[in-house]
Amino acid sequence: MSYSSTTIAKIIDQVNRSYFLPAIQRPYVWEPEQIIALFDSLLKGYPISTFLFWEIKPENRNNWEIYKFVEQFKFGDTHNETAETDGREINLVLDGQQRLTSLLIGLRGSYTVKLKGKRWDNPSAWVKQKLYIDIFKDPNSDESDDEDIGITYGLKFFSDQPNTTAAHHWFKVGSILDFDDEDRFNDHVETLAENLPDATTQAQRRTAKKNLNNLYRKLWKDEAISFFTEKNQSYDRVLDIFIRANDGGTKLSKSDLLLSMITSKWDGVNARDEIFGFVDRLNDQLDRKNDFNKDFVMRSCLVISDLDHIYKVSNFTNEALLKIQNNWQKIRFSLERTTKLINRFGIDRDTLTSVNALHPIAYYLSKVDAALDGSTEFDVSNRRKVRRWLLGALLNRIFGGNSDQTIGVARQIIKESVLTSHDFPYEALCEGLFKRRGRVVNFDANNLDSLLDTQYKSPTCFLALSLLDDEKNWGTSSYHIDHIIPKSLCTESKLIKTGMNEIDAKESADYVNRLGNLQLLLDHENIGKSDGQFDEWIKTRDSNFLERNLIPKNKELWRPEKIKEFVEAREELIREYLSRSI
């Protein structure tokens, strides 16, 4: 294998002109610290590993989906623009995308980051930054900005040109690309040195010149890019090379691999855009915000297509990929219907504790070709069964451990059940998963204690509370978790003031955050209730509120000093309710 080499300046000049990305590449994933480490390595003269390119012949350049490198990167973005390749020489990067993109961002682009403490959907939370180097920073000094990774050059991202001080003089790294003529660069360095403040020391002047000359040399003179160019036009061969080349670094996930293969095999469909676009739709374009990724969608492709859903390369045959393409519309419909259904239950990115629990639901909906979003007896009955099964699966964590086997067993049970009935097989799933996997879905005396131990702020608290009312459409409004007996009235100090001794006050205060003292209220109701006494607030509710919300009717228990007895009484009501439910 014969390698060639070139300078960084030359390769950057050709990025998005003759060097592009194949659709099989994963999105850019590096963080600013990794970019800084790469430039620090370059300035130290360290090798940055080799690159692998694929030269596309002109007659083949329209056969593949080709993408641009991202230049103005925003953290969390997963999309690259498609490239117009007419009239261009095309080389696709098979290995080195992360490094080459990082060089591009550091020299010619920007990295937009989110400020800590601000919401993702707040435009002011995002700041575009460029890479700078402090030319006063001596890399050979004993001081290091980050001793753990050995960063010794003064490299840092800033949103604006940082001010020059007596200790720091910041130079935008990308400005070095302006000097393709060495004499002009030397003149610039001399001019910059002459215009430094009078207080600048001779040592700082020498360091500044040394750093600038080193930066220029590493980008314009040293042939730091070592690469091999594959010229074979077989996509299968190149796909194999790509997978092997990407075995190190940020490893290919199984979904990356499957997506790569689908991209190479699907005809007439831009699989990459199709799948990424669908993930965006599930997350951002439905009634509630969700947090799915391509892994979820890719595994669903296997589950819904009745393929072996365990991620092994041997399962990704051409026949399987063709079947996924033929089933794609059914897969889309099933996953969107599933997402809309769980959102109707109030379950979204904040409360869905296992996406694997959705695979059996999506499989069922694909088999019966239903959305369960209507008011027919079939829709209402099966929507209730699906909800109860999902809540049980999440609260009992049945997809912990080896989830592949649990998914497989659930799929087989559903597959057999729909042959004789289109009803969701709740009972069959509960029985089958217990017998074949030892997984308990429903609630009985053996696992109700665990449910009742759920605490305020637990990830499953909303799920457990929503289990107590099958009639409510939890997804149509915003609900808050409310302390029935206000927490502020049940502190140890306040309970002692009611006449309790310290031991009883401490024990009673521990009950305030238990499930038995919690309920779901509409956000404005919770704000209105605030920390007021429950016996006063309940007068503003309808006559059926206590029964509907499983709250003890004994008014003596509504006082803060009776919090322990109140919780125990309500837990008994919850036990009775769940024992007579599905």
N, C-alpha and C positions, 0 to 999 in steps of 0.2 A: 504494500500500500504506500503510495507516494504522497507526501504532504507538501503543501505550499504554505507560504507565509506572506503577510502584508501588514501594513500599519493600521492602527485604530482609526486614524483620520480618514484613510482611504475607504475603509469598510463602512464607516458611519456615513460617508458621503453617498454611498450606494444603497444604504438601507431605505426601503420603500421606493427605490428607483429600479434596482435589479435584484435586491435581496428581499424576499418576502417569507411568509409563513404558510405551511400547508394546513389544511383544515384539521389534520390529526393532532396538531399541537394543542396542549392544554393552555388555559389562560395564564397570563403573567401573575406571579404570586409573590415576588420578592418584596420585602419591606425596606424602608429607607436605610436602616442599619446595615442591611446586606449590600446595598449599593455603595455605601461608604466603605465597607470592608473590601469590596472589589477594587475601588479606586485606590485605596490604601495599598493593596497588594501590587497594583500596577506601578505605583510610584516607588515601591520598594524593589521593583524589578522581579517580583515573583511571577512564575508562569500562571496563567489563568485557564489552563487546560486547553484541549483542542476543540475545534468546531467541525461539524459535519454538514456539508451542503449537498443539495441535489440539483443538478443542472437539467432544466426542462427544455426539450427541443421545441422550436416554434410551433410545430404541427400538433404538439400535445398540450400546450399551455392552456387551452380552453377545456381540457378534459377534467381538470381538477379545480376544486374550490381553493382560491388563493386569498390570503389575508395580509393586511398591512401590519407592521409592528406598531404597537401603541407608543406614542410619543408624549402626549399629555395624559399621564396616567392618574386615575382617581382610585384611591384605596377601595377595594371591594368590587371593582368593575370586572366583569368577565367577558367583555365583548371587544373584538377587533373588527375594524372596518374591512369589507371586502376590497380587493385591489383590482384596478383596471390595468390589464397587462398587455394591451395591444401595442405592438411595435417595440416591445422591450425584451431584453435578455432576462431570463428568469432563473434565479437560483433560490431554491427553498431551503430553509434552515431546518435540518432534522435534529441536530444536537447543538445547543448553545443559545436557545431562544432567551432564557432568563438572563444570561450574561450580556447578550447583545442588546436586549431591551434595556437593561440597566445602564449600559454604556450610552445608549441613545438618550435615555431620560436625563442622565447626569450631564451630558454634553449639549444636547439640543432640545431637551424637553423640560418637563416638570413633573412633580409628584404631589398630588392633592391629597391632604390628610384631613381627618376629622379631629377637631379640638375635643379634648376630654371634657366630659360633663355636659355636652350639648347633644340634643336629639339628632338622629340621623337625617330626619326630614327637614331640619332647619338649615336653610341655605347659608346662614352666617357661621354654621359649624364647620364649613369646609374651607381650607386654606391651600392655595396653590404655592408650592415651594420649588426653588431651584438650588442646585448644588454650588457651594462656595468653598474656597480653600483659604485658610489664614496663612498668608505667605510669611508672616513673622514667626510662625510656629516652627521651631527646630525639631525635626523628627528624631534627631539623635539625642535629645535631652532626656533626662531621667523621667520627666513627667509624661503621663499618657492619659488621654481622655477616657480610655476604656482598657484597663489592664487585662481584662479577661480575654478579649479577642485581639489585643495587641495593636490597636489603632494608634499610630503615632503621628500621622499627618493631621493637620487641623482642618478636617473636612466636616461640613455641616450643611443641612438644608435650611434655607431662610425664605420667607414669603416676600421680603423686600431687601434691597441692597442694605446690608448691615453697616452701621457707622464705623469709620476708622477711629481707633483709639490709640493711646500710647502703647498698648500691649497687643493690639490686633489690627491687621489690615486684610480685609476680605476681598478676594478676587473671584469673580464668577468663573467657574471651571470651563464652561462652554465657550467663553470668550477666546480661549486658545485656538479655536477653530478659525478665527478671523485671520490668522497669520500663516498663510500657505507659503509665504516668502520668509526665509530665515533672517535675511538682513533687516527686513521690516520689523520682524519680531525683536531682534536685538536692539533696534532703535527704540522700540516701545519700552523695553525693559529699562534702558538707560533713562528715558524720559520719566518713567514712573519712579525710578530711584531718585532722580533729581528733584522731583516734586513731593517727596515724602516730607512730613513735618520736620522742622529743625530739631525737635526733641528726639527724633529717631536715632537710635544708637548705631554705631558702625556694625555691630554684630547683627542687628536687625536688618540692616541694608544687605549685608552678605547673605543672610538667610533668605531674604525675599528674592534676591537674584538667583540663588541656588534652587529654591523651590520652583520658581517660574521656568528656569532652564530645564529642570528635571521634568516638569509637566509637559513642556514643549517636546522634549526628546522622547518621552514615553508615548506620546500621541502621534507625532509627526515623523520620527526617525526610526525608533525601534519597531521591528516587525513582530509585534506581540501576539498577533492573531495567526495561529497555526491551524490549518484546515485541510480537510480532504474533501474532494468533490466526487460524488457518485454520479455516473453518467448513464447507468442502466435505466431504461424507461419503464421497467416493470413495476407496477404499483405494489404487487404482492411482495416483491423483493425489498422494495423501499420500506414498506410497512414493517417487515421483519427487522430490517436494519434500525428503523426508528425505535421499535420496542426494545431491542437489545441496547441501543445507544443510551436510552433513557432509563436504564436499569439503576443508575446511580443518581446522586443529587436529590432533587425533590421527586420522589418516586412516582411513577404512574400509578394511580389508583386503579382498581378493577373497572370502575366506571369510565375512567380515561381510556383504558384499553378497549373496552367495549365500544365507546363512542368513536374511537379511532377506526375500529373495524367497520362499524356501521357507516361511517363517513366514506370509507373506501368502497363499500359494496352497494349502497343504495343508489338506484338509478332515478334521475329526474327529480330528486329531492335534496335540498341542502340540509343534511341531517344535523349538522352542528347548529345552524341558525334555528332550525325547527325545534330542537330540544332545549337550547338555551332560552329561546323565546317562550316556550311553553312553561319552563320553570319560572320565568318572570311573570307570566300570566297568573300562575297559581299563587305566587307570593304577593303580587301587588295589584292585581286587577279584579279581584273578587270582593265580596262584601267585607271580609276581615283580612288582616295581614297575616301571612304565613311565612314559614321559614324552611322550605324544601330546597334540595339541591339536586344536581344531576344524578347523584348516586341513587336517590329515591326513585327517580323516573326510570333510570336504567334497570334497576332491580325489578320495578313494576313491569317493564317490558317483558322480562323473562317469566314472571309470575303469571301475568294475564295471558301470555301466549302459550301457557302450559309447557314451557321449556324447563329444563333443569335450572332452578333459580340460584344454585350455589355458584359463586364466582370462581370458575376454573377456566383457564384458557381453552381447554379441550371441549368446553361446552359452547364456545363461540364459533360454531361451524357456519359454513356458507348457507346451509339450509336454515339454521336458526336465525341468521341475520335477515334472510329473505322473509321468513315468517314474521319477524318483528316488523319489517317494513309493511307487509301486507296487513298487519293488525294495528298499525300505528293510529289510525283514526279511532278504532275501538279503544285503544289504550288511552288516548287523549280524553275521550268522552268519559271513560270510567274514572280516571283520576280527577278530572274536573268535577264530576258528580260527587265523588267521594269527598273532595275538599269542601264543596258547597254544603254537603250534608253535615260534616263535622263542625263547620263554621256555624251552621244553624244551631248546633248543640252548644255554641259558645266556646268551642275548642279551636284555638289558633296557635300562633307561634309562641305565645306566652304560657299556654297550658298543655300543649301536646308534648307528652314526656317520652313518647316512642313512636317514630314514624312507621316502624315495622308493624304496628298494630293496624295500620290502614291497608296493608296488602290483602288480607282476607276480605275486607269490605269491598275494595276495588275489584277483586276477582269475582265476588258475588254479584255486584252490580253489572259487570261485564257479561256474566252468564245469563242474567234475567233481563238485561237491557232495560234497566229501570233507573230512575233518579230519586224515587221516594220523596218527591217534593210536593205532592198533591194532597188532597183531602179525602181520597177514597179510603175505604176500609183497609185495602191492601197496603196502601202507602202509610197510613197512620200506624197500623199494627206492626209492620216491618221496620218502620223508622224507629219505633220504640224498642224493638228487639235489637236492632243494630246499635242504638245508643247504649242500652244496658250492657250489651256485650263489650263495646269499646271501653266504657267506663270501668267495667270489671277487669278487662285486660290491662288497662293502664294502671289502675289502683293496685292490682295484685301483681303487677310487673311480670306478666307471663312471658314477655319477650326478652327478659334478661337471660344471660348465659348464651346457649346455642340457639339463637333466634332462627337460624336456617331450618332446623328441624321442626320448630314450632310452626313456622310459615308453611312448610311442606305438609304437615299433618292437617292444619286448618284448611289448606287448599283442597286436599283429598276429600275431607269431610264435606266441604261445600260442593265439590264436583259430583259426589255421589248423591247428595241430598237433592240437588236441583233436577235430577232425572225424574223424580216423582212429585216434587213440589217446588214452587217458586218462592215460598216463604223463606225468610232468613233462618237458617238452622241453629237457633240459639241453644236449644237443649242438646242437640247433637254435638255442637262444638264444646259445650261445657263438659259433657260426658266423655267425648272422645279425647279431648286434650288432657283430661285428668287420667284416663286409663292409659293412654299411650305416651304421655309426656310428664305426667304427674303435676300438671299445671292447673291450678284452681282459678276459675273465672268468676263464678257466682259467689254470693256471700252467705255464710252460714255461721253457726256458733264457733266454728274453728278459726275463722279469719275476721270476724266482725270486730274483735278487740283491736286488731291492727288498724282497721279503718277508723275506729273511734279514737285511736291514739293520734290521729292526724292533728297537727298543730297549725296555728295561724302562721302565715308566710311559708308554709311547706309548699313545694312545687305542685303537689296534688290536692291542695286544699280546695280550690275551686271545683275540681272534678268530684271530690267527695261530697261537697255541699250540693252540687247540681244533681247528684244521684238521688237526692231526697224529694225531688219534684219532677215527675215524668211529663207533666202537662205544660210546663213553661217553655217558651221558645227562647232559650238563653242567648242566642246569637243575635237577636234583633236590637238589643239595647246594651248599655254599659252597666255592669253590675260591680258593686264593691262588696268586699267581705267585711261584715259588721260584727262587733262584739255585742251580743244581746244585752247582757249586763255589762255596762261600759268598763273597759279596762282601767280607765283612770280612777274609777271608784273602788277598785279591788286591789289596790296596792297594799303591801304589808302594813304600812304606817296608817292608812285610812281604815283598814280592817281592825287594827288594834284599837283605834279610837271608838269603834262600835262596841268595845268590851271584850274582844277576843284576846286570848293570850298569844304570845309570840309564836309558839309552835303551831297552833291552829291557824293563825294568820298566814304564816309562811306556806303551810299546806294548801290552804284555800286559794291563795294568790296563784298557785301553780295550775289551778283549774281554769283560769280565765281565758287562756289561749287554746284550750281543747276544742275539738270539733263540736262538742255539746253546747258550747257557748257562742257558736258562730252561725251566721245566716247570710244569705245573699240578698242585698237590697239594691234597687236602682241607685245610681250614683247620687242623684239629687235627694233621694230619700235618706240615704246614709248621711249626707251632709246635714240635712235637716234634723235628723235624730241626734247627731253629735254625741256629747257625753251626758245627755239628760237621763233622768231616772226612767227605767223601762216602764214602771207602772203608770207614769204620766204619758209617755209616748204611745203606749198601746191603745190609749183611749182614742187616738186619731186613726186607728185602723178599723177595718170591717170586722164583723162578728165572727167570721170564719178564719181570721188570720192565725190564731193560736193553733187550731187544728191543722190547718193547711201547712204550717211551718213546724209542726211537731214540737210545740212549746208547751210545757206543763201549765195547766190552768190554775194550779194552786198559787194564789197571789203571795202567800207567805214566802215562797221560794224566789220571788223576784227581787228581793233585797240583796245588796252586795254581800252582806255577812252570811247569806245562804248560798253563795256561789257554788260550793262543793255539792250540796244537796240538789241544787238546780241542775247542774251538769249531769249528775248521776240519774236524775229523773228523766231528763231529755234523752240521754243515751239509751235508756230503756225504751222510750217511745220510738227512737230510731231503729233499735233492734226489731221491735214489733213490726214496724213499717216494712223494713227490708225483708223480713221473714215471710211476709204475705205477698211481696212483689214477685216478679218473674224470677 
